[in-house]
């Protein structure tokens, strides 16, 4: 608090001790303490900030019961507090500087009472003290209740609205129903107004909260074109229909002009009577020609294939489907903008920080247009580390470095959606466990983030870890593998191999050690693509041009713009042919990032970083980096009982990073990270592929293939080194000699090596 004026300090101390009391605007922290968007980037105090975020089960609850004696309540509270401190300390060790935090207070409390709200706020205060920034997800999904009928002054519809609500009215209807929307805004205001008794600030004013997200994976357009609105109670269907007819009247003015654009109307449809169906949609609508004028019926039948039970897009001219999409998109965007306007007025953090309209869905033009209108764009992607293709030479595994670079399993979501002038946020990512070759994944994500110049990466999923401060070694537990078909293996909490690479990649990302693509190709999509009825099907957006998005991202970098003021699409800059035969084995994304698909490796070479992941044996006995760093003498020792040892020692599959932690070149850095890993498995782990079970997860101990290597570089001469194991216990230290050589043994359980310069 030493940087605050005396008046502000006194108010802060006072507010911290009085539940429900908030600071006046004049007493709030100065603007330069808040996350803001400047020149299309996340900044604090005018300096760019990149966030490497954890998502997951934190903080630990206190488990206080109302019947607990006072001493027991205090004991449980203190343990929850200590666990909060331990989680943040662990996040720092793992390289995180941010969180996408789902936990939130559920009401007022007395500071120190150990309640859920108290523990959450204490956790926030610890994170804030350590310099973390928090992304608040899905703030606007508060469900409505009967009392919210009064939020709109329309007594005539209150009863019908309540009836619809009781029948399942919450959900997608919040986009077009005023009461549901106002209920969301009330919920947003409640969270923004909540006073953290440990910081003295309302959540809406606290600079620790850097990003505000309206909804998580709403996927509203997909649900609408899929016909989910048809299952809503009548009140909400009729409300949607009224707005549809208002849209049509505003656009066409008369039914005759509408018919000119659409060629024909369905039986019984009339603009003035409000009977025009919201069709076509992806799922189709019931097909019925009864009651149609005989002459008109002949014309319609001639234009359609017979014998079908539903009207589909093929039965209508393109314009009618385009109008459905335009209508849906108009009401959704208007809804998001109203929520954003409300949020911006709820506090200093909500006003200065970026608002994210939604997260996902990455290959849908309408979704991307919504993102594009927000303060920042947020997408995700997951991949698996195994394959069911028993013809794959690495079955049941596969290595991504042997494929054309991508972070997707079908159409891309994450790669191409970067918008010029908007921060780009990866809201979730992970490689699904089990994955023999997962050491590469953090570096593959890092390379993409560098090429596309991202602002945040969030890692899914930090699992709940109980009794952190009472367990002798809380991190030494079996890795979380997917055993059934649900992807619960998207966890990294107990994975030393992936976390070593994640920590090293974090410092490369946060320090901006890799240059972005210098001249990204710009893909511009006009309203023909935005309102293309084919995009109602998953993967149907962007047409033939869309197939060039992913490969062009890795070859040249990409910027995306959806411009409904123009008709057609355009591409400004070179593209990469998406056909497999045309994809080269060597992909040089930038002067610092090279993918060698033929040999199976990714190399990153910059003044502040030397990194490689892949099959080292195919690249010779020594790898040289432009900084003068060399990696050699790589040898892998595989435990006798480690599952799936095939090829590990022979091909020497590794992830390797030497990078500065302060953003400086290696020759100047005062602090650096060195990590080298291969793979690991739980004892007894086994892929099953039968009876609905993917794998048998295995138990402790985790068996790791240990890597020995020699790293040499003049920049390292005189630096102190310290070996740390998975629990961050120092297990060795020394000083690198004048030859700049550090020999990494495979006889010690080294997790990470820290280097410091006196």
N, C-alpha and C positions, 0 to 999 in steps of 0.2 A: 504493500500500500504506500510505499515511500514516494511513488511518483504522483500520487493524488494530492490535490490541495487539502488544507486542513479541514475545511468544511466538509468536503466529500468523505474524508477519512472518518470524521465523527459520525456522519450519517450512515456510513457503511457499518461501523461498529454497532450503532444503535439498531439498525435494521436487522443485523445478524442475530440479535438477541430477542427480537419481537416477532413472533409468528405472524405472517400475513402482511408485514410492513414492507413496502418497496421503496427504492430510492427515487428521488425526483430526477427528471431528465438531466438537470444541470449537474447532478452529483454522479452521473454514470461515468464509466471509464471513457477516455478520449477515443476518437474515431480510429486512431492508429493501432489500437489493440484488437480491432475486429477484423474478421475475414471479410474481404470485399472482392469484387470483380473489377479489375482494371486492365485495360488493353486485352480483354479476353482471357485473363488468367486470374487464378486465386492469389490474392496478395494479403499481407499483413504489414501495416506501416509502409506501404509502397513497395515492399520487397515480395518477390514471388515465393509462394509456399506450395509444396507438393505434399499431399497427404497419403501415407501408407497406413491403411486402416484395418483394424480387426472388427469382425462381426461375431456376435455369439452370446453365450450364456454368462453374462456378467451384469452386475456384481453378484456375489454369493449372498443369499438371504440369511437373516439371523435366525429364523425358525423360532422366534419368540412366541410363546403361547400366553393367552390372557391369564391363565391360571399359574404361570410360573412365578415363583417368589422373586422379590426384587433383585436379590443377589444373582439368581440364575439369569434373569433378563439382562443384567449388566454383563455377565459373563458371555452370553450369546451375542450381545451387541458388540462387545470388544473383539470377539473372534471375527465377526462380520467386517468390522473396521480393518482389522489386521489383514484379512483376506483381500479386502479392497486394495490396500496398499501393496500387497504381494502381487496381485494381478497387474497393477500398473507397472510395478518393478519388472515383472516378467515381460510385459509388452515392450518396455524400453530395451531389455536384453534382446528381444526378438526383432528390434528395428522399427517398431510401430511409433508413429507420432499422431495417430488419430484413431477414431472409432466410429463406426456406424452403429449406434447404440439403441436397441429396442426397448430396454428397460426405461421406465418413467415413473414418476411419483403417482400415487393413487389418492392423494388427499393431503390435508394439512397435518402437521405433526409438531411435537415439541422436540427441539434439537436434543439429540442424544437418547431418544426414547427407543431406538433400535427397530422401529417400524420399517416396513418396506420403503416408504418415502424417505425416511431418515437415512437408510443405508444407501439408497440410490443417490441422494443428494451428497452424502459423504463421499461416495465414489466419484461423483462429478467434481467435487472440490479437490480431491487428490489428483485426478487427471489434469485439472486446470493448473494446479501448483507445479506439475511436471511438464507443462507446456503442450499438452495434448489439445486437439480440436475435435469436437464431436459433431457428427452428422446425425440430425434427427429425422428418422424415417417415418413415412406414412402418418403425418400429423392430422390429415383431414378425413379420417374414416370413422368418425364418431357416429354410432347408430342413433337414429331418432327414436323417441318414445312418444306416447300419447300426448303428453303435455306440450310437445312441440307443435301441435296443431295450431296453437296461438301465435306461433312465430310469423304467420302470415294472416293479415286482417281480412279473412274471408270466411265468415261464419257459415255460409251456405255450403261450403265444401268440407267442413271440419269432420263431420261424421263419416263421410265417404272416404276421406283421407285416412282416418283412424282404422276404418275397416280394411282398407288396402294395406295399411301398415301391419295389421294383425295377420294378414294373409301372406306376408313375406315381401313387403314393399321396400325394405332397405336394400342397398346394393347399387346396381347400375343406374337405377332411376334417380339417384342423387344428382346426376348430371343435368336433368331437366326439371326436377321437382323443387320448387322454391323452399318448401319447408325442410326437406331432407338436406338441402344445401345449407340453409341457415343453422340447422342442427350441427352440421360439420363445423361451421364457423364458430359456433359456441364452444365446441370441444377444443378447437384450436386456441381460442381465447383463454380457456381454462388452463391449458398447459402453459401458454405464454405468461399468464398471470401468476403461476405458481412461484412462490418465493423459496429459494434455497436457503435454509437457515444457516448453512455452513459457508456460504459466500455472501449472503446478504443481498443477492440479486434475483430478480425475476428471471425465469428461464428465457423469456423473450428479450431480455436486456443483457444477458450474460455473454461476453465475447468468447467464452469457451465453446459455445454453439456456433459452428461455422457454416453449416449447410442445412437448409430446411426443405424437406421433401413432402409434397402434398400426398402422394399415394405411392405405394409399392406394388409393382406388377398388377396394375389395375386391368390392363389388357382389354380396355373398354371396347375398342373398335372390333376386335376379334369376337367378343361376346355379342355385340350388336349384330354384326353381319352373320353370326351363327344362329341368330334368332332367339337369344336368351330373353329378350324383351317380350317375346310372345307368351312367355310363361308367367309374366307378372300379373298381379291383380288388375282388374278392369280399370280402376281409377288411374293407374299409372300408364296403362296402354293407351287409354283415351287421351290423357294429357299429352303423351308423345304424338299421337295422331293429330291433335289440334295444332301442335307446333309444326308438324310436317306440312299441313295445309297452309299455315301462315307462310312458311318458306316458299311453297310452290306459288302462292298468290303474289308474293313479293317478287319472285323471279320471273313469272310468266304473265301475271296480270289477268289473264283470261284463260278459260278452258280451251278455246280455239288455238291459242298460241302454244298451250301445253301439248295439245294433240299434234300440232305441226312438228314439235320437237320430238315427241315420242312415237309418232305414227298412229297409235291407237291407244284406247283405254280398255281396261278389263270390264267384264259384265258388271253393271251396277255402279261403276265408278263415276263420280261426279265431283268436280272441284268445289262448286258452291255448296253442295250438300255434305262435303267433308267425308266422302266415302272412298277416297283413293288409297289403295293399299301401299304400305311401305315395302315395295318390292321392285326389283329382285334383291334377294340376299343370298348368302352362300348356301344356306340349307334349303332354300326353295319355299314356296307357299302353295297351298292347295289350288289345284287347277280346276276351274269350273266355268263353262261357257253357257250355262243355262241362263235364260233371261236376256241374252244378248240379241240385239237386232239381227234378223237372219242374214241380211246383206253384210253387215259388219262381221258376223260370225264367219261367213265364208272367207272374208279377207284375212281374218285372224288365223283361221285354220290353214289357209294357204301359206301363211308365213311361218307356220310352226309344224314340228313333227307331231304326229298323232300318237295316241295311246299312252301318253305320260300322265302320271298322277299329280305332278306338281309343276308349277311354273318355275323355270330356272332362268339363269341369265341368258341362255341361248334363245329364249322365247321373246326377248325384248331387244329393242334397239339399245345401242351402247349408252345413249344419253340418259335413259331412265336409271340404269345402274349407277351412272356417274352422279346423278342428282341425289340418289340415296346416300352415297358416300359423302357428298358435299354437305348434305343436311346434317348427317351424324357428326361430321367434323366441325361444322359451325357451332353446334350446340355444345360440343365437348370443349372446344377452345374457349368459348365465351364463359363456360363454367370455370375452367381453370384460371382464367384471367380474373374473374370475380374473387375466387379464393386467394389468389396472389395479392390482389389489392387489399383484401381484408388482412392478410398476414402481414403485409408491409406496415400496416398501422398498429401492429400489436406490440412493438418493442424496438429497441435500437438494434439488437442482433438480427431480428427478423427483417428489419428495414435495410440494413447494410449488407447482410449476407445473401448469397444467391439462393433463389427458390428453384427447386427441381419440380417440374409438373408431374412426372411419373418416372418409373423405372422400367426398361424394356419397352416394347417387344422389338427386337433389333432389326428385323427384316420386314418391315411393314411401313409403307410410305406415310400413311396417316399418323401412325405412332411417332415416326421421326419428325413429322411436321409439328406435332404437339411439343415434342422436346425442343425443337428449334425455336419455338416462341417463348421458352422459359429462359431463366438467367443462365442455366447450365444444362448440359446434355448428359444423361446417365444411361448406360447400357451394361449388359453382363454377358458372360459366356462360361460354360462348363465343358470339360472334355473328359472322356474316360481314358484310363491307362491300360485297358485290357481289350481284347477282341474275341468275339465268338467265332471268327473265321479260322478254322483249323488248318487252312492252306497258307495262312500267314507264316513265314519262316520263324517268327518270334512268338507264335501262339503259345500261351494265351495272352501274351503282351504285345505291345507295339511301341516303337519309339518315334515321337513326333519329329525328331531331327532328321529322320529318313524320309519324310514327306515334304511336299511343298508347304512352306510355313502357313499355319492357320491355327486359330483358336476357335474351332467350330466343329460340329459333327454333321451338319447338313448345310443349310444356307448360313452365311455369316451374320452375326449379331454385333460383335464387338469391334471388328476391324475398321469399318468404313464410315461410321456415322459421325465423324469429327466435323464440327461446324466452325467455320472461321469466325473469330470474335466471341466464341463461347467456351468457357471451361469444359473440358471433357472428363467425365467421371466414370470409372469402372465400378459399379455399385456392388458387384459380386463376381468372384471367379474362384475356381479351384479345379484341380485334377482329381477325379474320383478315385478313391482308394478301393481296392489295391492297385498299385501301379509300380511295376518294377523300375521303370525309367522316369520316375517323377523328379529326380534331381534337376532335370532340364526345365521343368515347367516354370518356375519363377523367372528364369532367364529368358524364356520365350515370351512371357508376359512383359518383362522389362524391355525386351527389344521392340515389341509392338508399341509399348507406351512411349519409348523414345522416338521411334519413327513418326508417330502421330502426335507427339508432344502433349501427353495427357497431364491432368492435374491431380487426380486421385485414383488409388487402386484399393479396393476393399476385398479382404480375404474371408471366404466362407469355409469353415465355420469353427470358431473357438468354442469347444465344448465346455459345459459346466464342469468345474473342478472343485470338489468339496474338500474342506479341511486342509486348505493349503498350508496354513501355518502350524498345524498340529501333525501333519504327516512328515515322516523323516525324509521322503523324497517324492513330492507330489507329481513330478513330471515323468517319473520312471514307471510308466504303465503301458499295457499293450496298446499298440496302434489301433485306431478305430478303422476297421475295414468293412466294406459292404459285404454282408453275408447273404441277405435276401436280395430282392430285386429293387427295393427302394434305395435311392442313393444316399443312405446315411453315412457313407464313407467320405463325404465331402468335409472331412475334419482333418486338421493338422496339429492339434494340441499336443500330441505325444510323439510326433514324428521328428526325430532329430535330423534326419537327412533333408527333408523338405525345408525345415525351419532354418537350417544353416544356410541354404541357398536363398531362402526368403529374406533373412537378415542382411546378407551381402547385397542382394538385389535392392533391398530397401534403401541402403545407403547410396547406391548408384542412382536410384530414382530420385530420392530426396535431394541429392546434391546436384542433380542435372548434369551428370558426368558424360552423358551421351548426347550428341547433337541430333536434332530432328531432321527429317527429310527436308532438303533445302527448298525444293520447288514442287510441292504436292500438286497432283493432278486434280482439277476441280470438276466434279460431276454435278450438273445442274438438271433437275427434273421439273418439268412444267406440269400444268394442270392435267394434261392427258395421262401422265403417270400417276399423279396424286389421286385422281378420281377414276382410275382404270378399274372397271368391274372385276377384272381378273385378279386384282389384288385382294378381293374378298377371300380367296383361298390362301392358306398359309404358304409362304414362299412365292406368291404370285406377283409381288411388286417389282417394279423397275424393268421388266421386260428383258430383252436380250442384252441390253447395256449393263444390266445389273450383274451379269455373270463376270464382268470385268472388275467389279469393285474389289473383291478380296485379293486376287493376284496383283492388281495395280497398287493396292495399299502397301504390300511388302516390296514391290519393285520401285515405286516412285513416291509413296505417300499419297493420301487422298483427303480432299475436303468435299463435303456434301452440302448442297443447297437445294431446297425445294421451293420453287418460285411459282405460285399460282397465278401470277400476273402474265406469265408467258404460256404458250401452248405446248411447245415441243421441248424435248430434252437436248442437252448440249454437253460436250466434254471439252474441257480446256486443258490440254497437256497430253503427254503420252500415256498409253494404256498397255496393259499386259494381256496377251491372248490367254483366255481361260482354258484352252484345250490342253489336255495332258501332254501331247506330243510336242507342244510348243513351249512348255515350261522348262527353262534351263536348270541344270543341276546346281549352278552357282548363282546365288541371288545376293547381289551387293546392294542392300537397302540404302545405306549411306556409306561414307568413307570409313565409318567406324563399326558397322554391323554387316557381317557376311554370313550367309547360310550356305553350307555345302551339303546339299541333299544327297549327292552321290556317295559321299563318304560318311555322311551322318554326323554333322557337327555344326555348331553355331559359335562364331567367334566375335567378341566385342573388344575393340582395341582403341583406347582413348588415353589422353595424358593422365587422367585420374583413375583409370581402371584397365585391368587386363582380365578377361573372362573367356571361358570356353566351356561348352557342354557338348557331350557326344562320345563317340567311340575313338578314344585317343590313339589306339594302336593303328588306325588307318591314316593317321596324320604324321607318322614317323615317331622318332624317339624324343624329339624336342620341339616345343612350340615357342616361337619368338614373337614378342610384341614390340610395337614401335617405341614404347617407353624405355626399351632396353631390358624389360623383364623377360625371363625365359622360364618355361616349365619343362622339367625333364625328370628322368628316373622314376616315372610313374609305375607303381606296382600295387596290386590289390590283393589283399589277403582275405580269403573267403572262409568264414567259419564252417566247420565240418558239417554241421546240421542245418545250415541256412537253406531254406527252401529256394528252389529255382536258381541254383548257382550257375547255370549254363552260360558260358561266354563272358561272365563278369571279369574274371581274371585275365582271360585271353584277349578280349576286345578292349578291356580297360575303359569301361563306360564310366564317365565322371561328370561332375559339375565342379567348376573351379572359378573362384573369383578372388582377385586382389584389388581392393579399391580404397580410395580415401574416404573418410567419414566427414570431412569438412569442406568438400567441394573443390579442393585444391589438387593440382597435379601430384602424382606420387612423389616427385622429387622435392616437393615443398610441404606436403601434408604433415601435420603434427599427430594425426591419428588415422589408422587404417584398419581394415578388416581383411583377413585371409581365411578362406573357406575352401575345402576340397572334400567332396563326398561322392559315393557311388550309389549303393542301394542297401536296403535292409528289409527284413520280414520278421513277424512274430514267430516264435518257436511253434512248430506244428501247423503253420498256415498252409492252406491247400485250396486250390480252385476246384470246385465241384461240378458246376454246370448241370445239375440234375435235381429233380424233386423240388423245383422252385427255389433251390439254394444256390447262390453264386459261389460262395466260398465258406470255408471253415476259418474263422478269424484268427485262431491261435492264441498263445499265451506268452507271458514273460519267460525267459528274457527275450528282448528284441535282439535279433542276430544281425549285426551290421558288417558288411564288407568294408574293411578298413583300408584306407588309401595312404600309401607312402609316396612322397614326391620331393623333388628339390626345386625350390624357387630361388632364382638369382636375379639381382638387379642392383645397379649402383645406387638407385634411389633408396634402397633398404639399408644401406650401410649405416651402422651406428644406432639403428632403431632398437628399442626394447621390444621383446615379444613375450606374450603370456598365453599359455595353452589353457583353455577352459573346457570342462566336460559339459554334458547336457544339462546339468544342474547349476551351471555357471560357477563351479568350484575350480579354483586355479590348481592345475595339475603339473605345471612346469613353466619355467620362465628363463630368460637370458637376454643377451645382447647380440645382435647380428654384427659379424665382423666387418672389416674393411672390404672384404671381397663381395659383400652384399648377398651372401648365401644363407638361406635357412632350409634345413633338412627336416622334413615333416615325417615323423616315424609312424608306423602302423601298429606299434606295440602299445600305444596309449589311446584311451578312448577320447580323442580330441573332438570336440564339437566345433569350436571356433577358435581362431587365433587373433588376438588383438595386438596391434603394433602401435607404438607411441614413439615420438621423437622428443628427446630432451629439449 
